[in-house]
Every structure is written in C-alpha cells, then in structure tokens.
Amino acid sequence: METTIKLNQGTKLELDMFRQYKNESYDEVVRKLIFLAKTCEKQPKLSQKTILEIKEARERIKKGEFYSEEEAKKILGL
C-alpha cells in the first residue's frame, strides 16, 4: 500500500541530499533515515561509525568507485 504525504519544500530538498542515486525513491531514503535513527538510539558509539562509513560509501559511489553486480559476482566466482 502506498500513501501520499505533504512535505515542506525545504524538507524535500533535505531528503534529496540523502539520495545516493537519481532514481532512489523517497521511501528508500526515509527507510535509511529510520535505520540510522534506530541505530543511534540503540548503539550510539556504533552509530557514529556507521554514519561515517555511510558518508564514505556515498562519496565513493559519487566518484564511481564501486563494482557493478556483474563485476562483484565475477570477483566472488558466483
């Protein structure tokens, strides 16, 4: 089931900044934020590490430094 929610334009722009790729849905972005919030609540020290790792991964993705699914399967022999 899908639903529509109203967002302030500023909130939408902030959500856009969390997108890892152009076609990433807002549902995916919100789910990531919920995961981070829950992690911060349960394990604050781990969450700082997790946030840093996510930021680093997002930078690598923006630079194109990643393996495609096909490349990863080849490397892993799958």
mmCIF file of the N, C-alpha and C atoms, coordinates in Angstrom:
data_MODEL
# 
_entry.id   MODEL 
# 
loop_
_atom_site.group_PDB 
_atom_site.id 
_atom_site.type_symbol 
_atom_site.label_atom_id 
_atom_site.label_alt_id 
_atom_site.label_comp_id 
_atom_site.label_asym_id 
_atom_site.label_entity_id 
_atom_site.label_seq_id 
_atom_site.pdbx_PDB_ins_code 
_atom_site.Cartn_x 
_atom_site.Cartn_y 
_atom_site.Cartn_z 
_atom_site.occupancy 
_atom_site.B_iso_or_equiv 
_atom_site.pdbx_formal_charge 
_atom_site.auth_seq_id 
_atom_site.auth_comp_id 
_atom_site.auth_asym_id 
_atom_site.auth_atom_id 
_atom_site.pdbx_PDB_model_num 
ATOM 1   N N  . MET A 1 1  ? 0.842  -1.185  0.000   1.00 0.00 ? 1  MET A N  1 
ATOM 2   C CA . MET A 1 1  ? 0.000  0.000   0.000   1.00 0.00 ? 1  MET A CA 1 
ATOM 3   C C  . MET A 1 1  ? 0.882  1.240   0.000   1.00 0.00 ? 1  MET A C  1 
ATOM 4   N N  . GLU A 1 2  ? 0.570  2.166   -0.835  1.00 0.00 ? 2  GLU A N  1 
ATOM 5   C CA . GLU A 1 2  ? 1.307  3.421   -0.898  1.00 0.00 ? 2  GLU A CA 1 
ATOM 6   C C  . GLU A 1 2  ? 0.417  4.545   -0.412  1.00 0.00 ? 2  GLU A C  1 
ATOM 7   N N  . THR A 1 3  ? 1.069  5.606   0.046   1.00 0.00 ? 3  THR A N  1 
ATOM 8   C CA . THR A 1 3  ? 0.329  6.764   0.528   1.00 0.00 ? 3  THR A CA 1 
ATOM 9   C C  . THR A 1 3  ? 1.054  8.030   0.100   1.00 0.00 ? 3  THR A C  1 
ATOM 10  N N  . THR A 1 4  ? 0.376  9.123   0.175   1.00 0.00 ? 4  THR A N  1 
ATOM 11  C CA . THR A 1 4  ? 0.958  10.423  -0.156  1.00 0.00 ? 4  THR A CA 1 
ATOM 12  C C  . THR A 1 4  ? 1.103  11.215  1.137   1.00 0.00 ? 4  THR A C  1 
ATOM 13  N N  . ILE A 1 5  ? 2.250  11.888  1.289   1.00 0.00 ? 5  ILE A N  1 
ATOM 14  C CA . ILE A 1 5  ? 2.439  12.761  2.439   1.00 0.00 ? 5  ILE A CA 1 
ATOM 15  C C  . ILE A 1 5  ? 2.835  14.143  1.950   1.00 0.00 ? 5  ILE A C  1 
ATOM 16  N N  . LYS A 1 6  ? 2.462  15.156  2.714   1.00 0.00 ? 6  LYS A N  1 
ATOM 17  C CA . LYS A 1 6  ? 2.841  16.522  2.371   1.00 0.00 ? 6  LYS A CA 1 
ATOM 18  C C  . LYS A 1 6  ? 4.161  16.840  3.046   1.00 0.00 ? 6  LYS A C  1 
ATOM 19  N N  . LEU A 1 7  ? 5.066  17.443  2.280   1.00 0.00 ? 7  LEU A N  1 
ATOM 20  C CA . LEU A 1 7  ? 6.357  17.867  2.811   1.00 0.00 ? 7  LEU A CA 1 
ATOM 21  C C  . LEU A 1 7  ? 6.573  19.334  2.487   1.00 0.00 ? 7  LEU A C  1 
ATOM 22  N N  . ASN A 1 8  ? 7.184  20.030  3.399   1.00 0.00 ? 8  ASN A N  1 
ATOM 23  C CA . ASN A 1 8  ? 7.635  21.382  3.150   1.00 0.00 ? 8  ASN A CA 1 
ATOM 24  C C  . ASN A 1 8  ? 8.703  21.293  2.064   1.00 0.00 ? 8  ASN A C  1 
ATOM 25  N N  . GLN A 1 9  ? 8.800  22.272  1.194   1.00 0.00 ? 9  GLN A N  1 
ATOM 26  C CA . GLN A 1 9  ? 9.788  22.256  0.106   1.00 0.00 ? 9  GLN A CA 1 
ATOM 27  C C  . GLN A 1 9  ? 11.210 22.099  0.660   1.00 0.00 ? 9  GLN A C  1 
ATOM 28  N N  . GLY A 1 10 ? 11.486 22.749  1.783   1.00 0.00 ? 10 GLY A N  1 
ATOM 29  C CA . GLY A 1 10 ? 12.810 22.622  2.395   1.00 0.00 ? 10 GLY A CA 1 
ATOM 30  C C  . GLY A 1 10 ? 13.100 21.197  2.855   1.00 0.00 ? 10 GLY A C  1 
ATOM 31  N N  . THR A 1 11 ? 12.085 20.532  3.381   1.00 0.00 ? 11 THR A N  1 
ATOM 32  C CA . THR A 1 11 ? 12.237 19.143  3.814   1.00 0.00 ? 11 THR A CA 1 
ATOM 33  C C  . THR A 1 11 ? 12.527 18.250  2.617   1.00 0.00 ? 11 THR A C  1 
ATOM 34  N N  . LYS A 1 12 ? 11.821 18.483  1.525   1.00 0.00 ? 12 LYS A N  1 
ATOM 35  C CA . LYS A 1 12 ? 12.051 17.697  0.312   1.00 0.00 ? 12 LYS A CA 1 
ATOM 36  C C  . LYS A 1 12 ? 13.486 17.884  -0.182  1.00 0.00 ? 12 LYS A C  1 
ATOM 37  N N  . LEU A 1 13 ? 13.960 19.121  -0.177  1.00 0.00 ? 13 LEU A N  1 
ATOM 38  C CA . LEU A 1 13 ? 15.331 19.389  -0.615  1.00 0.00 ? 13 LEU A CA 1 
ATOM 39  C C  . LEU A 1 13 ? 16.348 18.686  0.281   1.00 0.00 ? 13 LEU A C  1 
ATOM 40  N N  . GLU A 1 14 ? 16.077 18.664  1.582   1.00 0.00 ? 14 GLU A N  1 
ATOM 41  C CA . GLU A 1 14 ? 16.961 17.957  2.514   1.00 0.00 ? 14 GLU A CA 1 
ATOM 42  C C  . GLU A 1 14 ? 16.955 16.459  2.220   1.00 0.00 ? 14 GLU A C  1 
ATOM 43  N N  . LEU A 1 15 ? 15.789 15.890  1.968   1.00 0.00 ? 15 LEU A N  1 
ATOM 44  C CA . LEU A 1 15 ? 15.705 14.470  1.622   1.00 0.00 ? 15 LEU A CA 1 
ATOM 45  C C  . LEU A 1 15 ? 16.472 14.177  0.337   1.00 0.00 ? 15 LEU A C  1 
ATOM 46  N N  . ASP A 1 16 ? 16.380 15.084  -0.623  1.00 0.00 ? 16 ASP A N  1 
ATOM 47  C CA . ASP A 1 16 ? 17.101 14.903  -1.884  1.00 0.00 ? 16 ASP A CA 1 
ATOM 48  C C  . ASP A 1 16 ? 18.607 14.770  -1.655  1.00 0.00 ? 16 ASP A C  1 
ATOM 49  N N  . MET A 1 17 ? 19.118 15.448  -0.645  1.00 0.00 ? 17 MET A N  1 
ATOM 50  C CA . MET A 1 17 ? 20.554 15.396  -0.367  1.00 0.00 ? 17 MET A CA 1 
ATOM 51  C C  . MET A 1 17 ? 20.985 14.014  0.132   1.00 0.00 ? 17 MET A C  1 
ATOM 52  N N  . PHE A 1 18 ? 20.059 13.231  0.641   1.00 0.00 ? 18 PHE A N  1 
ATOM 53  C CA . PHE A 1 18 ? 20.369 11.895  1.136   1.00 0.00 ? 18 PHE A CA 1 
ATOM 54  C C  . PHE A 1 18 ? 20.298 10.834  0.044   1.00 0.00 ? 18 PHE A C  1 
ATOM 55  N N  . ARG A 1 19 ? 19.805 11.197  -1.120  1.00 0.00 ? 19 ARG A N  1 
ATOM 56  C CA . ARG A 1 19 ? 19.713 10.231  -2.213  1.00 0.00 ? 19 ARG A CA 1 
ATOM 57  C C  . ARG A 1 19 ? 21.112 9.810   -2.661  1.00 0.00 ? 19 ARG A C  1 
ATOM 58  N N  . GLN A 1 20 ? 21.276 8.513   -2.872  1.00 0.00 ? 20 GLN A N  1 
ATOM 59  C CA . GLN A 1 20 ? 22.556 8.012   -3.357  1.00 0.00 ? 20 GLN A CA 1 
ATOM 60  C C  . GLN A 1 20 ? 22.603 7.959   -4.871  1.00 0.00 ? 20 GLN A C  1 
ATOM 61  N N  . TYR A 1 21 ? 21.455 7.852   -5.501  1.00 0.00 ? 21 TYR A N  1 
ATOM 62  C CA . TYR A 1 21 ? 21.376 7.843   -6.950  1.00 0.00 ? 21 TYR A CA 1 
ATOM 63  C C  . TYR A 1 21 ? 20.084 8.539   -7.368  1.00 0.00 ? 21 TYR A C  1 
ATOM 64  N N  . LYS A 1 22 ? 20.066 9.006   -8.600  1.00 0.00 ? 22 LYS A N  1 
ATOM 65  C CA . LYS A 1 22 ? 18.978 9.868   -9.086  1.00 0.00 ? 22 LYS A CA 1 
ATOM 66  C C  . LYS A 1 22 ? 17.589 9.262   -8.906  1.00 0.00 ? 22 LYS A C  1 
ATOM 67  N N  . ASN A 1 23 ? 17.438 7.990   -9.191  1.00 0.00 ? 23 ASN A N  1 
ATOM 68  C CA . ASN A 1 23 ? 16.111 7.371   -9.156  1.00 0.00 ? 23 ASN A CA 1 
ATOM 69  C C  . ASN A 1 23 ? 15.774 6.728   -7.820  1.00 0.00 ? 23 ASN A C  1 
ATOM 70  N N  . GLU A 1 24 ? 16.569 6.974   -6.791  1.00 0.00 ? 24 GLU A N  1 
ATOM 71  C CA . GLU A 1 24 ? 16.270 6.405   -5.482  1.00 0.00 ? 24 GLU A CA 1 
ATOM 72  C C  . GLU A 1 24 ? 14.958 7.002   -4.967  1.00 0.00 ? 24 GLU A C  1 
ATOM 73  N N  . SER A 1 25 ? 14.065 6.146   -4.525  1.00 0.00 ? 25 SER A N  1 
ATOM 74  C CA . SER A 1 25 ? 12.754 6.624   -4.079  1.00 0.00 ? 25 SER A CA 1 
ATOM 75  C C  . SER A 1 25 ? 12.849 7.282   -2.703  1.00 0.00 ? 25 SER A C  1 
ATOM 76  N N  . TYR A 1 26 ? 11.853 8.113   -2.415  1.00 0.00 ? 26 TYR A N  1 
ATOM 77  C CA . TYR A 1 26 ? 11.802 8.733   -1.092  1.00 0.00 ? 26 TYR A CA 1 
ATOM 78  C C  . TYR A 1 26 ? 11.565 7.677   -0.017  1.00 0.00 ? 26 TYR A C  1 
ATOM 79  N N  . ASP A 1 27 ? 10.863 6.617   -0.379  1.00 0.00 ? 27 ASP A N  1 
ATOM 80  C CA . ASP A 1 27 ? 10.654 5.524   0.573   1.00 0.00 ? 27 ASP A CA 1 
ATOM 81  C C  . ASP A 1 27 ? 12.000 4.933   1.001   1.00 0.00 ? 27 ASP A C  1 
ATOM 82  N N  . GLU A 1 28 ? 12.890 4.720   0.034   1.00 0.00 ? 28 GLU A N  1 
ATOM 83  C CA . GLU A 1 28 ? 14.213 4.184   0.354   1.00 0.00 ? 28 GLU A CA 1 
ATOM 84  C C  . GLU A 1 28 ? 14.998 5.151   1.242   1.00 0.00 ? 28 GLU A C  1 
ATOM 85  N N  . VAL A 1 29 ? 14.927 6.434   0.922   1.00 0.00 ? 29 VAL A N  1 
ATOM 86  C CA . VAL A 1 29 ? 15.645 7.443   1.701   1.00 0.00 ? 29 VAL A CA 1 
ATOM 87  C C  . VAL A 1 29 ? 15.110 7.477   3.137   1.00 0.00 ? 29 VAL A C  1 
ATOM 88  N N  . VAL A 1 30 ? 13.798 7.488   3.287   1.00 0.00 ? 30 VAL A N  1 
ATOM 89  C CA . VAL A 1 30 ? 13.199 7.537   4.618   1.00 0.00 ? 30 VAL A CA 1 
ATOM 90  C C  . VAL A 1 30 ? 13.546 6.267   5.401   1.00 0.00 ? 30 VAL A C  1 
ATOM 91  N N  . ARG A 1 31 ? 13.535 5.123   4.739   1.00 0.00 ? 31 ARG A N  1 
ATOM 92  C CA . ARG A 1 31 ? 13.896 3.873   5.421   1.00 0.00 ? 31 ARG A CA 1 
ATOM 93  C C  . ARG A 1 31 ? 15.338 3.925   5.935   1.00 0.00 ? 31 ARG A C  1 
ATOM 94  N N  . LYS A 1 32 ? 16.252 4.500   5.134   1.00 0.00 ? 32 LYS A N  1 
ATOM 95  C CA . LYS A 1 32 ? 17.643 4.643   5.587   1.00 0.00 ? 32 LYS A CA 1 
ATOM 96  C C  . LYS A 1 32 ? 17.719 5.538   6.817   1.00 0.00 ? 32 LYS A C  1 
ATOM 97  N N  . LEU A 1 33 ? 16.970 6.637   6.787   1.00 0.00 ? 33 LEU A N  1 
ATOM 98  C CA . LEU A 1 33 ? 16.983 7.562   7.923   1.00 0.00 ? 33 LEU A CA 1 
ATOM 99  C C  . LEU A 1 33 ? 16.412 6.908   9.180   1.00 0.00 ? 33 LEU A C  1 
ATOM 100 N N  . ILE A 1 34 ? 15.376 6.107   9.005   1.00 0.00 ? 34 ILE A N  1 
ATOM 101 C CA . ILE A 1 34 ? 14.795 5.386   10.151  1.00 0.00 ? 34 ILE A CA 1 
ATOM 102 C C  . ILE A 1 34 ? 15.817 4.409   10.710  1.00 0.00 ? 34 ILE A C  1 
ATOM 103 N N  . PHE A 1 35 ? 16.511 3.688   9.830   1.00 0.00 ? 35 PHE A N  1 
ATOM 104 C CA . PHE A 1 35 ? 17.546 2.755   10.273  1.00 0.00 ? 35 PHE A CA 1 
ATOM 105 C C  . PHE A 1 35 ? 18.619 3.486   11.084  1.00 0.00 ? 35 PHE A C  1 
ATOM 106 N N  . LEU A 1 36 ? 19.066 4.625   10.569  1.00 0.00 ? 36 LEU A N  1 
ATOM 107 C CA . LEU A 1 36 ? 20.092 5.392   11.279  1.00 0.00 ? 36 LEU A CA 1 
ATOM 108 C C  . LEU A 1 36 ? 19.596 5.881   12.636  1.00 0.00 ? 36 LEU A C  1 
ATOM 109 N N  . ALA A 1 37 ? 18.363 6.357   12.682  1.00 0.00 ? 37 ALA A N  1 
ATOM 110 C CA . ALA A 1 37 ? 17.809 6.844   13.949  1.00 0.00 ? 37 ALA A CA 1 
ATOM 111 C C  . ALA A 1 37 ? 17.734 5.719   14.973  1.00 0.00 ? 37 ALA A C  1 
ATOM 112 N N  . LYS A 1 38 ? 17.284 4.550   14.546  1.00 0.00 ? 38 LYS A N  1 
ATOM 113 C CA . LYS A 1 38 ? 17.191 3.410   15.470  1.00 0.00 ? 38 LYS A CA 1 
ATOM 114 C C  . LYS A 1 38 ? 18.571 2.964   15.932  1.00 0.00 ? 38 LYS A C  1 
ATOM 115 N N  . THR A 1 39 ? 19.529 2.966   15.027  1.00 0.00 ? 39 THR A N  1 
ATOM 116 C CA . THR A 1 39 ? 20.894 2.570   15.379  1.00 0.00 ? 39 THR A CA 1 
ATOM 117 C C  . THR A 1 39 ? 21.486 3.545   16.388  1.00 0.00 ? 39 THR A C  1 
ATOM 118 N N  . CYS A 1 40 ? 21.276 4.836   16.157  1.00 0.00 ? 40 CYS A N  1 
ATOM 119 C CA . CYS A 1 40 ? 21.785 5.857   17.085  1.00 0.00 ? 40 CYS A CA 1 
ATOM 120 C C  . CYS A 1 40 ? 21.192 5.676   18.476  1.00 0.00 ? 40 CYS A C  1 
ATOM 121 N N  . GLU A 1 41 ? 19.938 5.311   18.513  1.00 0.00 ? 41 GLU A N  1 
ATOM 122 C CA . GLU A 1 41 ? 19.246 5.137   19.784  1.00 0.00 ? 41 GLU A CA 1 
ATOM 123 C C  . GLU A 1 41 ? 19.781 3.923   20.547  1.00 0.00 ? 41 GLU A C  1 
ATOM 124 N N  . LYS A 1 42 ? 20.000 2.823   19.837  1.00 0.00 ? 42 LYS A N  1 
ATOM 125 C CA . LYS A 1 42 ? 20.398 1.558   20.471  1.00 0.00 ? 42 LYS A CA 1 
ATOM 126 C C  . LYS A 1 42 ? 21.891 1.487   20.761  1.00 0.00 ? 42 LYS A C  1 
ATOM 127 N N  . GLN A 1 43 ? 22.707 1.985   19.825  1.00 0.00 ? 43 GLN A N  1 
ATOM 128 C CA . GLN A 1 43 ? 24.156 1.863   19.966  1.00 0.00 ? 43 GLN A CA 1 
ATOM 129 C C  . GLN A 1 43 ? 24.831 3.153   19.509  1.00 0.00 ? 43 GLN A C  1 
ATOM 130 N N  . PRO A 1 44 ? 24.866 4.166   20.376  1.00 0.00 ? 44 PRO A N  1 
ATOM 131 C CA . PRO A 1 44 ? 25.394 5.468   19.957  1.00 0.00 ? 44 PRO A CA 1 
ATOM 132 C C  . PRO A 1 44 ? 26.819 5.433   19.414  1.00 0.00 ? 44 PRO A C  1 
ATOM 133 N N  . LYS A 1 45 ? 27.698 4.659   20.024  1.00 0.00 ? 45 LYS A N  1 
ATOM 134 C CA . LYS A 1 45 ? 29.078 4.614   19.534  1.00 0.00 ? 45 LYS A CA 1 
ATOM 135 C C  . LYS A 1 45 ? 29.143 3.954   18.171  1.00 0.00 ? 45 LYS A C  1 
ATOM 136 N N  . LEU A 1 46 ? 28.414 2.861   18.009  1.00 0.00 ? 46 LEU A N  1 
ATOM 137 C CA . LEU A 1 46 ? 28.374 2.178   16.721  1.00 0.00 ? 46 LEU A CA 1 
ATOM 138 C C  . LEU A 1 46 ? 27.756 3.085   15.671  1.00 0.00 ? 46 LEU A C  1 
ATOM 139 N N  . SER A 1 47 ? 26.766 3.841   16.060  1.00 0.00 ? 47 SER A N  1 
ATOM 140 C CA . SER A 1 47 ? 26.076 4.675   15.084  1.00 0.00 ? 47 SER A CA 1 
ATOM 141 C C  . SER A 1 47 ? 27.010 5.734   14.498  1.00 0.00 ? 47 SER A C  1 
ATOM 142 N N  . GLN A 1 48 ? 27.903 6.286   15.292  1.00 0.00 ? 48 GLN A N  1 
ATOM 143 C CA . GLN A 1 48 ? 28.852 7.262   14.766  1.00 0.00 ? 48 GLN A CA 1 
ATOM 144 C C  . GLN A 1 48 ? 29.731 6.616   13.693  1.00 0.00 ? 48 GLN A C  1 
ATOM 145 N N  . LYS A 1 49 ? 30.173 5.389   13.960  1.00 0.00 ? 49 LYS A N  1 
ATOM 146 C CA . LYS A 1 49 ? 30.979 4.653   12.993  1.00 0.00 ? 49 LYS A CA 1 
ATOM 147 C C  . LYS A 1 49 ? 30.149 4.363   11.744  1.00 0.00 ? 49 LYS A C  1 
ATOM 148 N N  . THR A 1 50 ? 28.910 3.957   11.942  1.00 0.00 ? 50 THR A N  1 
ATOM 149 C CA . THR A 1 50 ? 28.025 3.633   10.828  1.00 0.00 ? 50 THR A CA 1 
ATOM 150 C C  . THR A 1 50 ? 27.785 4.863   9.957   1.00 0.00 ? 50 THR A C  1 
ATOM 151 N N  . ILE A 1 51 ? 27.529 5.987   10.589  1.00 0.00 ? 51 ILE A N  1 
ATOM 152 C CA . ILE A 1 51 ? 27.287 7.230   9.845   1.00 0.00 ? 51 ILE A CA 1 
ATOM 153 C C  . ILE A 1 51 ? 28.521 7.603   9.025   1.00 0.00 ? 51 ILE A C  1 
ATOM 154 N N  . LEU A 1 52 ? 29.699 7.493   9.616   1.00 0.00 ? 52 LEU A N  1 
ATOM 155 C CA . LEU A 1 52 ? 30.930 7.800   8.897   1.00 0.00 ? 52 LEU A CA 1 
ATOM 156 C C  . LEU A 1 52 ? 31.112 6.862   7.708   1.00 0.00 ? 52 LEU A C  1 
ATOM 157 N N  . GLU A 1 53 ? 30.865 5.572   7.923   1.00 0.00 ? 53 GLU A N  1 
ATOM 158 C CA . GLU A 1 53 ? 31.018 4.595   6.841   1.00 0.00 ? 53 GLU A CA 1 
ATOM 159 C C  . GLU A 1 53 ? 30.025 4.854   5.714   1.00 0.00 ? 53 GLU A C  1 
ATOM 160 N N  . ILE A 1 54 ? 28.815 5.249   6.061   1.00 0.00 ? 54 ILE A N  1 
ATOM 161 C CA . ILE A 1 54 ? 27.812 5.562   5.039   1.00 0.00 ? 54 ILE A CA 1 
ATOM 162 C C  . ILE A 1 54 ? 28.246 6.787   4.241   1.00 0.00 ? 54 ILE A C  1 
ATOM 163 N N  . LYS A 1 55 ? 28.745 7.814   4.928   1.00 0.00 ? 55 LYS A N  1 
ATOM 164 C CA . LYS A 1 55 ? 29.217 9.013   4.228   1.00 0.00 ? 55 LYS A CA 1 
ATOM 165 C C  . LYS A 1 55 ? 30.356 8.669   3.273   1.00 0.00 ? 55 LYS A C  1 
ATOM 166 N N  . GLU A 1 56 ? 31.299 7.853   3.746   1.00 0.00 ? 56 GLU A N  1 
ATOM 167 C CA . GLU A 1 56 ? 32.430 7.457   2.905   1.00 0.00 ? 56 GLU A CA 1 
ATOM 168 C C  . GLU A 1 56 ? 31.958 6.648   1.704   1.00 0.00 ? 56 GLU A C  1 
ATOM 169 N N  . ALA A 1 57 ? 31.013 5.737   1.922   1.00 0.00 ? 57 ALA A N  1 
ATOM 170 C CA . ALA A 1 57 ? 30.488 4.919   0.832   1.00 0.00 ? 57 ALA A CA 1 
ATOM 171 C C  . ALA A 1 57 ? 29.761 5.787   -0.195  1.00 0.00 ? 57 ALA A C  1 
ATOM 172 N N  . ARG A 1 58 ? 28.996 6.759   0.285   1.00 0.00 ? 58 ARG A N  1 
ATOM 173 C CA . ARG A 1 58 ? 28.281 7.648   -0.630  1.00 0.00 ? 58 ARG A CA 1 
ATOM 174 C C  . ARG A 1 58 ? 29.259 8.447   -1.492  1.00 0.00 ? 58 ARG A C  1 
ATOM 175 N N  . GLU A 1 59 ? 30.372 8.875   -0.913  1.00 0.00 ? 59 GLU A N  1 
ATOM 176 C CA . GLU A 1 59 ? 31.387 9.605   -1.671  1.00 0.00 ? 59 GLU A CA 1 
ATOM 177 C C  . GLU A 1 59 ? 32.016 8.707   -2.732  1.00 0.00 ? 59 GLU A C  1 
ATOM 178 N N  . ARG A 1 60 ? 32.292 7.446   -2.365  1.00 0.00 ? 60 ARG A N  1 
ATOM 179 C CA . ARG A 1 60 ? 32.862 6.504   -3.341  1.00 0.00 ? 60 ARG A CA 1 
ATOM 180 C C  . ARG A 1 60 ? 31.886 6.278   -4.493  1.00 0.00 ? 60 ARG A C  1 
ATOM 181 N N  . ILE A 1 61 ? 30.608 6.147   -4.174  1.00 0.00 ? 61 ILE A N  1 
ATOM 182 C CA . ILE A 1 61 ? 29.592 5.929   -5.205  1.00 0.00 ? 61 ILE A CA 1 
ATOM 183 C C  . ILE A 1 61 ? 29.525 7.140   -6.131  1.00 0.00 ? 61 ILE A C  1 
ATOM 184 N N  . LYS A 1 62 ? 29.548 8.347   -5.562  1.00 0.00 ? 62 LYS A N  1 
ATOM 185 C CA . LYS A 1 62 ? 29.505 9.568   -6.381  1.00 0.00 ? 62 LYS A CA 1 
ATOM 186 C C  . LYS A 1 62 ? 30.703 9.650   -7.316  1.00 0.00 ? 62 LYS A C  1 
ATOM 187 N N  . LYS A 1 63 ? 31.859 9.139   -6.864  1.00 0.00 ? 63 LYS A N  1 
ATOM 188 C CA . LYS A 1 63 ? 33.070 9.159   -7.679  1.00 0.00 ? 63 LYS A CA 1 
ATOM 189 C C  . LYS A 1 63 ? 33.103 7.999   -8.679  1.00 0.00 ? 63 LYS A C  1 
ATOM 190 N N  . GLY A 1 64 ? 32.125 7.107   -8.578  1.00 0.00 ? 64 GLY A N  1 
ATOM 191 C CA . GLY A 1 64 ? 32.084 5.955   -9.482  1.00 0.00 ? 64 GLY A CA 1 
ATOM 192 C C  . GLY A 1 64 ? 33.002 4.827   -9.053  1.00 0.00 ? 64 GLY A C  1 
ATOM 193 N N  . GLU A 1 65 ? 33.445 4.859   -7.795  1.00 0.00 ? 65 GLU A N  1 
ATOM 194 C CA . GLU A 1 65 ? 34.357 3.844   -7.274  1.00 0.00 ? 65 GLU A CA 1 
ATOM 195 C C  . GLU A 1 65 ? 33.567 2.710   -6.617  1.00 0.00 ? 65 GLU A C  1 
ATOM 196 N N  . PHE A 1 66 ? 32.997 1.859   -7.452  1.00 0.00 ? 66 PHE A N  1 
ATOM 197 C CA . PHE A 1 66 ? 32.248 0.714   -6.944  1.00 0.00 ? 66 PHE A CA 1 
ATOM 198 C C  . PHE A 1 66 ? 32.203 -0.355  -8.024  1.00 0.00 ? 66 PHE A C  1 
ATOM 199 N N  . TYR A 1 67 ? 31.834 -1.559  -7.623  1.00 0.00 ? 67 TYR A N  1 
ATOM 200 C CA . TYR A 1 67 ? 31.689 -2.661  -8.553  1.00 0.00 ? 67 TYR A CA 1 
ATOM 201 C C  . TYR A 1 67 ? 30.221 -2.828  -8.911  1.00 0.00 ? 67 TYR A C  1 
ATOM 202 N N  . SER A 1 68 ? 29.966 -3.137  -10.177 1.00 0.00 ? 68 SER A N  1 
ATOM 203 C CA . SER A 1 68 ? 28.598 -3.460  -10.565 1.00 0.00 ? 68 SER A CA 1 
ATOM 204 C C  . SER A 1 68 ? 28.282 -4.849  -10.006 1.00 0.00 ? 68 SER A C  1 
ATOM 205 N N  . GLU A 1 69 ? 27.023 -5.202  -10.009 1.00 0.00 ? 69 GLU A N  1 
ATOM 206 C CA . GLU A 1 69 ? 26.631 -6.527  -9.514  1.00 0.00 ? 69 GLU A CA 1 
ATOM 207 C C  . GLU A 1 69 ? 27.332 -7.611  -10.327 1.00 0.00 ? 69 GLU A C  1 
ATOM 208 N N  . GLU A 1 70 ? 27.400 -7.410  -11.619 1.00 0.00 ? 70 GLU A N  1 
ATOM 209 C CA . GLU A 1 70 ? 28.044 -8.383  -12.504 1.00 0.00 ? 70 GLU A CA 1 
ATOM 210 C C  . GLU A 1 70 ? 29.536 -8.521  -12.161 1.00 0.00 ? 70 GLU A C  1 
ATOM 211 N N  . GLU A 1 71 ? 30.220 -7.396  -11.942 1.00 0.00 ? 71 GLU A N  1 
ATOM 212 C CA . GLU A 1 71 ? 31.644 -7.437  -11.587 1.00 0.00 ? 71 GLU A CA 1 
ATOM 213 C C  . GLU A 1 71 ? 31.865 -8.123  -10.251 1.00 0.00 ? 71 GLU A C  1 
ATOM 214 N N  . ALA A 1 72 ? 31.008 -7.828  -9.280  1.00 0.00 ? 72 ALA A N  1 
ATOM 215 C CA . ALA A 1 72 ? 31.147 -8.436  -7.957  1.00 0.00 ? 72 ALA A CA 1 
ATOM 216 C C  . ALA A 1 72 ? 30.958 -9.943  -8.033  1.00 0.00 ? 72 ALA A C  1 
ATOM 217 N N  . LYS A 1 73 ? 29.983 -10.399 -8.810  1.00 0.00 ? 73 LYS A N  1 
ATOM 218 C CA . LYS A 1 73 ? 29.757 -11.835 -8.973  1.00 0.00 ? 73 LYS A CA 1 
ATOM 219 C C  . LYS A 1 73 ? 30.986 -12.508 -9.592  1.00 0.00 ? 73 LYS A C  1 
ATOM 220 N N  . LYS A 1 74 ? 31.579 -11.850 -10.576 1.00 0.00 ? 74 LYS A N  1 
ATOM 221 C CA . LYS A 1 74 ? 32.766 -12.397 -11.239 1.00 0.00 ? 74 LYS A CA 1 
ATOM 222 C C  . LYS A 1 74 ? 33.925 -12.510 -10.242 1.00 0.00 ? 74 LYS A C  1 
ATOM 223 N N  . ILE A 1 75 ? 34.136 -11.466 -9.472  1.00 0.00 ? 75 ILE A N  1 
ATOM 224 C CA . ILE A 1 75 ? 35.212 -11.452 -8.466  1.00 0.00 ? 75 ILE A CA 1 
ATOM 225 C C  . ILE A 1 75 ? 35.005 -12.546 -7.432  1.00 0.00 ? 75 ILE A C  1 
ATOM 226 N N  . LEU A 1 76 ? 33.740 -12.730 -7.010  1.00 0.00 ? 76 LEU A N  1 
ATOM 227 C CA . LEU A 1 76 ? 33.419 -13.717 -5.987  1.00 0.00 ? 76 LEU A CA 1 
ATOM 228 C C  . LEU A 1 76 ? 33.238 -15.131 -6.553  1.00 0.00 ? 76 LEU A C  1 
ATOM 229 N N  . GLY A 1 77 ? 33.341 -15.247 -7.872  1.00 0.00 ? 77 GLY A N  1 
ATOM 230 C CA . GLY A 1 77 ? 33.190 -16.545 -8.500  1.00 0.00 ? 77 GLY A CA 1 
ATOM 231 C C  . GLY A 1 77 ? 31.774 -17.088 -8.468  1.00 0.00 ? 77 GLY A C  1 
ATOM 232 N N  . LEU A 1 78 ? 30.806 -16.214 -8.507  1.00 0.00 ? 78 LEU A N  1 
ATOM 233 C CA . LEU A 1 78 ? 29.399 -16.636 -8.458  1.00 0.00 ? 78 LEU A CA 1 
ATOM 234 C C  . LEU A 1 78 ? 28.786 -16.674 -9.838  1.00 0.00 ? 78 LEU A C  1 
# 
